[in-house]
């Protein structure tokens, strides 16, 4: 496959992954309703995915050993980001948590500029300004101080920053085989979720009375989202610009907001909608300078 062909395939995979993740909040909240509240549901999902991936990941141990920590740490950090994002759905509105997470193009530009000293096209600087303005409007809706107001919003914001760092590391570091990467990713998520358990009081403190439905749902969610989709996403992330990954995954915001409005009755205020629109516009502006240089 040519480089342009790989980029097109990777772009399609990231887009499909974004649509799929737009529905991810549904099993997370379902597990909380079964008794796995707080960080327990995410820990169960990520742990189940890890168990499913181990047999496949073992085949890539040689390549993983050659890549070392430089290859493993960014992937594990991505898992930590997704764990916080997943837990955030229990403590905040789906669309708002997703929008805060998808400020990733803004953080990617700032990290590339400040940390790595890379040249930043003017339009990308405009994108940063638009994204930060959207953040301020969205969080300052109703005349409040423009800061995250709950645990879910903070988790979405922090997860976006962590994913930006992770995606830069994945792209510039040694690559791991997809199944091994996915396993490292889910391990990072599992340990992060377990570390959050003592810090969060979930909707229910105990274990479900009937574990079988919860186990089945955790296994199914881990297999579909955390095993299959993440393996493809990591493969694609290693071949795309981090900002491009961020903008393509924004399909998740639209699907998540629509599904949450339809199934959970969650709606954003006019100010939150305006700020969210600016956040999405920032992503579009960020990717625009590369549109002609790298065909999609």
Number of C-alpha atoms within 10 A of each C-alpha: 7 7 10 12 12 15 20 17 16 23 22 15 20 28 20 18 21 26 19 18 21 24 20 19 20 18 18 25 20 16 23 21 15 19 22 26 26 27 28 27 31 31 27 23 32 33 25 24 28 25 17 17 24 15 13 16 20 13 13 16 14 12 15 22 12 13 15 15 14 16 23 23 18 27 31 25 27 26 31 25 28 28 29 27 27 28 28 28 25 22 19 19 21 30 27 27 29 29 29 28 30 29 29 30 31 27 21 24 23 19 17 16 14 10 9 9 10 12 10 12 11 11 15 22 18 15 25 24 16 23 29 19 16 27 25 18 23 28 22 18 18 13 9 11 12 14 13 20 13 11 18 24 26 21 25 30 26 15 30 30 21 21 27 31 21 24 26 20 22 27 20 15 19 17 24 27 18 22 24 25 27 31 30 27 31 33 23 26 30 27 17 23 28 18 13 18 17 11 10 16 13 20 16 15 13 11 13 18 9 10 12 10 12 24 17 13 20 25 21 17 22 26 21 15 19 30 27 17 20 24 21 20 23 26 22 23 25 22 20 20 19 24 23 21 25 28 25 21 25 27 20 25 26 18 18 28 23 19 19 20 16 11 9 13 9 15 17 17 11 12 17 23 18 16 25 28 17 22 31 24 16 28 26 20 21 28 21 15 14 12 10 8 8 13 10 14
